Amino acid sequence: MHKLIPAYIKLIYLFSFSLI
């Protein structure tokens, strides 16, 4: 379950980059 947290952070980071 702890491995899912970093994956979500990476997804949010990618999403934030796409927003800019």
PDBQT receptor file of N, H, CA, C and O in Angstrom, charges set to zero:
ATOM      1  N   MET A   1       0.835  -1.194   0.000  1.00  0.00    +0.000 N 
ATOM      2  CA  MET A   1       0.000   0.000   0.000  1.00  0.00    +0.000 C 
ATOM      3  C   MET A   1       0.880   1.258   0.000  1.00  0.00    +0.000 C 
ATOM      4  O   MET A   1       0.514   2.292  -0.560  1.00  0.00    +0.000 OA
ATOM      5  N   HIS A   2       2.032   1.142   0.635  1.00  0.00    +0.000 N 
ATOM      6  H   HIS A   2       2.329   0.302   1.090  1.00  0.00    +0.000 HD
ATOM      7  CA  HIS A   2       2.932   2.296   0.701  1.00  0.00    +0.000 C 
ATOM      8  C   HIS A   2       3.522   2.631  -0.659  1.00  0.00    +0.000 C 
ATOM      9  O   HIS A   2       3.983   3.748  -0.896  1.00  0.00    +0.000 OA
ATOM     10  N   LYS A   3       3.499   1.633  -1.558  1.00  0.00    +0.000 N 
ATOM     11  H   LYS A   3       3.124   0.726  -1.366  1.00  0.00    +0.000 HD
ATOM     12  CA  LYS A   3       4.054   1.850  -2.898  1.00  0.00    +0.000 C 
ATOM     13  C   LYS A   3       3.067   2.620  -3.776  1.00  0.00    +0.000 C 
ATOM     14  O   LYS A   3       3.439   3.173  -4.811  1.00  0.00    +0.000 OA
ATOM     15  N   LEU A   4       1.809   2.646  -3.346  1.00  0.00    +0.000 N 
ATOM     16  H   LEU A   4       1.507   2.197  -2.505  1.00  0.00    +0.000 HD
ATOM     17  CA  LEU A   4       0.777   3.336  -4.121  1.00  0.00    +0.000 C 
ATOM     18  C   LEU A   4       0.856   4.841  -3.916  1.00  0.00    +0.000 C 
ATOM     19  O   LEU A   4       0.526   5.619  -4.811  1.00  0.00    +0.000 OA
ATOM     20  N   ILE A   5       1.299   5.243  -2.727  1.00  0.00    +0.000 N 
ATOM     21  H   ILE A   5       1.568   4.611  -2.000  1.00  0.00    +0.000 HD
ATOM     22  CA  ILE A   5       1.384   6.674  -2.402  1.00  0.00    +0.000 C 
ATOM     23  C   ILE A   5       2.323   7.405  -3.383  1.00  0.00    +0.000 C 
ATOM     24  O   ILE A   5       1.924   8.424  -3.948  1.00  0.00    +0.000 OA
ATOM     25  N   PRO A   6       3.553   6.917  -3.600  1.00  0.00    +0.000 N 
ATOM     26  CA  PRO A   6       4.473   7.593  -4.530  1.00  0.00    +0.000 C 
ATOM     27  C   PRO A   6       3.904   7.638  -5.940  1.00  0.00    +0.000 C 
ATOM     28  O   PRO A   6       4.110   8.611  -6.666  1.00  0.00    +0.000 OA
ATOM     29  N   ALA A   7       3.193   6.595  -6.328  1.00  0.00    +0.000 N 
ATOM     30  H   ALA A   7       3.025   5.805  -5.738  1.00  0.00    +0.000 HD
ATOM     31  CA  ALA A   7       2.606   6.538  -7.667  1.00  0.00    +0.000 C 
ATOM     32  C   ALA A   7       1.589   7.664  -7.843  1.00  0.00    +0.000 C 
ATOM     33  O   ALA A   7       1.533   8.306  -8.892  1.00  0.00    +0.000 OA
ATOM     34  N   TYR A   8       0.794   7.892  -6.813  1.00  0.00    +0.000 N 
ATOM     35  H   TYR A   8       0.839   7.371  -5.961  1.00  0.00    +0.000 HD
ATOM     36  CA  TYR A   8      -0.211   8.958  -6.866  1.00  0.00    +0.000 C 
ATOM     37  C   TYR A   8       0.462  10.324  -6.930  1.00  0.00    +0.000 C 
ATOM     38  O   TYR A   8       0.016  11.210  -7.659  1.00  0.00    +0.000 OA
ATOM     39  N   ILE A   9       1.532  10.489  -6.166  1.00  0.00    +0.000 N 
ATOM     40  H   ILE A   9       1.894   9.769  -5.574  1.00  0.00    +0.000 HD
ATOM     41  CA  ILE A   9       2.266  11.761  -6.160  1.00  0.00    +0.000 C 
ATOM     42  C   ILE A   9       2.817  12.034  -7.557  1.00  0.00    +0.000 C 
ATOM     43  O   ILE A   9       2.778  13.166  -8.038  1.00  0.00    +0.000 OA
ATOM     44  N   LYS A  10       3.328  10.994  -8.200  1.00  0.00    +0.000 N 
ATOM     45  H   LYS A  10       3.360  10.074  -7.810  1.00  0.00    +0.000 HD
ATOM     46  CA  LYS A  10       3.885  11.139  -9.545  1.00  0.00    +0.000 C 
ATOM     47  C   LYS A  10       2.789  11.546 -10.531  1.00  0.00    +0.000 C 
ATOM     48  O   LYS A  10       3.013  12.361 -11.426  1.00  0.00    +0.000 OA
ATOM     49  N   LEU A  11       1.600  10.963 -10.350  1.00  0.00    +0.000 N 
ATOM     50  H   LEU A  11       1.418  10.300  -9.623  1.00  0.00    +0.000 HD
ATOM     51  CA  LEU A  11       0.475  11.279 -11.226  1.00  0.00    +0.000 C 
ATOM     52  C   LEU A  11       0.064  12.729 -11.058  1.00  0.00    +0.000 C 
ATOM     53  O   LEU A  11      -0.189  13.432 -12.037  1.00  0.00    +0.000 OA
ATOM     54  N   ILE A  12       0.000  13.171  -9.813  1.00  0.00    +0.000 N 
ATOM     55  H   ILE A  12       0.206  12.601  -9.018  1.00  0.00    +0.000 HD
ATOM     56  CA  ILE A  12      -0.388  14.558  -9.528  1.00  0.00    +0.000 C 
ATOM     57  C   ILE A  12       0.666  15.507 -10.098  1.00  0.00    +0.000 C 
ATOM     58  O   ILE A  12       0.333  16.556 -10.650  1.00  0.00    +0.000 OA
ATOM     59  N   TYR A  13       1.938  15.132  -9.958  1.00  0.00    +0.000 N 
ATOM     60  H   TYR A  13       2.209  14.280  -9.510  1.00  0.00    +0.000 HD
ATOM     61  CA  TYR A  13       3.025  15.957 -10.468  1.00  0.00    +0.000 C 
ATOM     62  C   TYR A  13       2.910  16.110 -11.981  1.00  0.00    +0.000 C 
ATOM     63  O   TYR A  13       3.073  17.206 -12.517  1.00  0.00    +0.000 OA
ATOM     64  N   LEU A  14       2.630  15.002 -12.663  1.00  0.00    +0.000 N 
ATOM     65  H   LEU A  14       2.498  14.112 -12.227  1.00  0.00    +0.000 HD
ATOM     66  CA  LEU A  14       2.482  15.027 -14.119  1.00  0.00    +0.000 C 
ATOM     67  C   LEU A  14       1.279  15.873 -14.515  1.00  0.00    +0.000 C 
ATOM     68  O   LEU A  14       1.328  16.613 -15.498  1.00  0.00    +0.000 OA
ATOM     69  N   PHE A  15       0.218  15.761 -13.757  1.00  0.00    +0.000 N 
ATOM     70  H   PHE A  15       0.178  15.160 -12.959  1.00  0.00    +0.000 HD
ATOM     71  CA  PHE A  15      -1.008  16.524 -14.030  1.00  0.00    +0.000 C 
ATOM     72  C   PHE A  15      -0.747  18.015 -13.860  1.00  0.00    +0.000 C 
ATOM     73  O   PHE A  15      -1.209  18.837 -14.652  1.00  0.00    +0.000 OA
ATOM     74  N   SER A  16       0.006  18.348 -12.808  1.00  0.00    +0.000 N 
ATOM     75  H   SER A  16       0.382  17.681 -12.166  1.00  0.00    +0.000 HD
ATOM     76  CA  SER A  16       0.323  19.756 -12.540  1.00  0.00    +0.000 C 
ATOM     77  C   SER A  16       1.165  20.335 -13.676  1.00  0.00    +0.000 C 
ATOM     78  O   SER A  16       0.996  21.492 -14.061  1.00  0.00    +0.000 OA
ATOM     79  N   PHE A  17       2.070  19.517 -14.206  1.00  0.00    +0.000 N 
ATOM     80  H   PHE A  17       2.207  18.577 -13.893  1.00  0.00    +0.000 HD
ATOM     81  CA  PHE A  17       2.933  19.975 -15.293  1.00  0.00    +0.000 C 
ATOM     82  C   PHE A  17       2.126  20.205 -16.563  1.00  0.00    +0.000 C 
ATOM     83  O   PHE A  17       2.433  21.095 -17.355  1.00  0.00    +0.000 OA
ATOM     84  N   SER A  18       1.090  19.393 -16.746  1.00  0.00    +0.000 N 
ATOM     85  H   SER A  18       0.840  18.670 -16.102  1.00  0.00    +0.000 HD
ATOM     86  CA  SER A  18       0.240  19.517 -17.932  1.00  0.00    +0.000 C 
ATOM     87  C   SER A  18      -0.649  20.762 -17.832  1.00  0.00    +0.000 C 
ATOM     88  O   SER A  18      -1.048  21.344 -18.840  1.00  0.00    +0.000 OA
ATOM     89  N   LEU A  19      -0.945  21.150 -16.591  1.00  0.00    +0.000 N 
ATOM     90  H   LEU A  19      -0.620  20.677 -15.772  1.00  0.00    +0.000 HD
ATOM     91  CA  LEU A  19      -1.814  22.310 -16.370  1.00  0.00    +0.000 C 
ATOM     92  C   LEU A  19      -1.093  23.609 -16.722  1.00  0.00    +0.000 C 
ATOM     93  O   LEU A  19      -1.698  24.567 -17.205  1.00  0.00    +0.000 OA
ATOM     94  N   ILE A  20       0.212  23.614 -16.467  1.00  0.00    +0.000 N 
ATOM     95  H   ILE A  20       0.703  22.836 -16.075  1.00  0.00    +0.000 HD
ATOM     96  CA  ILE A  20       0.986  24.836 -16.716  1.00  0.00    +0.000 C 
ATOM     97  C   ILE A  20       1.063  25.104 -18.230  1.00  0.00    +0.000 C 
ATOM     98  O   ILE A  20       1.672  26.087 -18.653  1.00  0.00    +0.000 OA
TER      99      ILE A  20
